């Protein structure tokens, strides 16, 4: 897994849009400008062990499964002063693409974000 300077959708050909079947997660958190700069770098998978392609574009942090290209999570942000607030966190609920529950998805998101902020 490689942290990039800035990742765009065009870097990864496999990406697919978030399906209409989705759930709003109860994910609340504020981020500093320094933290957001880390999130905005994104992640480009480099080996088969790397499971995620992550990018930030237009105030949304996208989490794609690297192999399938399915969009699993989207976090929408709003900047207020020196902080970024989570406006909405969405999880894929198309059972053909991904199947999980809200509680597990929240734990996964927290874990991935904490890893990105290291």
C-alpha positions in Angstrom: 0.0 0.0 0.0 1.4 3.4 -1.0 0.3 6.7 0.4 0.1 9.1 -2.5 0.5 12.8 -2.7 -2.9 13.3 -4.3 -5.0 10.4 -5.8 -7.7 10.9 -8.4 -10.3 8.5 -9.8 -8.4 8.3 -13.1 -5.5 6.5 -11.3 -7.5 3.3 -10.8 -9.5 2.1 -13.8 -11.7 -0.4 -11.9 -13.7 2.1 -9.8 -17.5 1.8 -9.9 -20.1 4.2 -8.4 -21.7 3.7 -5.1 -25.0 1.8 -5.8 -28.4 3.2 -4.9 -28.6 0.5 -2.1 -26.8 2.2 0.7 -27.0 2.9 4.4 -26.3 6.0 6.3 -23.9 5.3 9.1 -23.8 7.0 12.5 -20.2 8.2 12.0 -19.4 11.5 13.7 -16.0 13.0 13.9 -14.2 16.2 13.4 -10.8 16.5 11.7 -8.1 19.1 11.8 -6.5 20.6 8.7 -3.4 18.5 9.3 -5.5 15.3 9.6 -7.4 16.1 6.4 -4.2 16.6 4.5 -3.2 13.0 5.5 -6.6 11.7 4.4 -6.5 13.6 1.1 -3.3 11.8 0.1 -5.3 8.6 -0.4 -4.0 5.1 -0.9 -3.0 3.3 -4.1 -2.8 -0.5 -3.8 0.5 -2.0 -4.9 0.1 -5.7 -4.2 -2.6 -8.3 -4.0 -2.6 -8.0 -0.2 -3.6 -4.3 -0.5 -7.4 -4.4 -0.2 -8.3 -0.7 -0.6 -8.0 2.1 -3.1 -8.8 5.3 -1.2 -9.1 8.8 -2.6 -10.5 12.3 -1.7 -12.2 14.3 -4.3 -14.8 17.1 -4.1 -15.1 16.9 -0.3 -15.7 13.2 -0.3 -13.4 10.4 0.9 -14.0 7.3 -1.2 -13.1 3.7 -0.2 -13.0 1.2 -3.0 -12.2 -2.5 -2.9 -9.0 -2.8 -4.9 -9.9 -6.0 -6.7 -13.5 -5.4 -7.6 -13.5 -1.6 -7.8 -16.8 -1.5 -5.8 -17.3 1.7 -3.8 -17.9 0.4 -0.3 -17.8 3.7 1.8 -18.1 7.4 1.1 -17.6 10.1 3.7 -18.8 13.6 2.9 -17.0 16.5 4.6 -17.8 20.1 5.3 -15.1 22.6 6.3 -16.0 24.9 9.1 -13.2 27.3 10.1 -10.1 25.1 10.8 -12.1 21.9 11.1 -13.7 19.4 8.8 -17.0 17.9 10.0 -18.4 14.6 8.7 -21.7 15.5 7.0 -22.6 12.0 6.0 -21.0 8.5 5.9 -22.5 6.0 3.6 -21.9 2.2 3.2 -22.7 0.0 0.2 -25.7 -2.3 0.8 -25.9 -4.0 -2.6 -25.6 -7.7 -1.5 -24.1 -8.6 -4.8 -21.1 -6.3 -4.0 -20.8 -6.2 -0.3 -22.6 -7.4 2.8 -22.0 -6.1 6.3 -23.9 -4.4 9.2 -23.7 -0.8 10.4 -21.8 -1.5 13.6 -19.1 -3.5 11.8 -18.9 -0.9 9.1 -18.3 1.9 11.7 -15.5 -0.2 13.2 -13.9 -0.8 9.8 -14.1 2.9 8.9 -12.6 4.0 12.3 -9.8 1.5 11.9 -9.0 2.6 8.3 -9.1 6.3 9.1 -6.9 5.8 12.1 -4.4 3.9 9.9 -4.5 6.8 7.3 -3.8 9.3 10.1 -0.6 7.5 11.4 
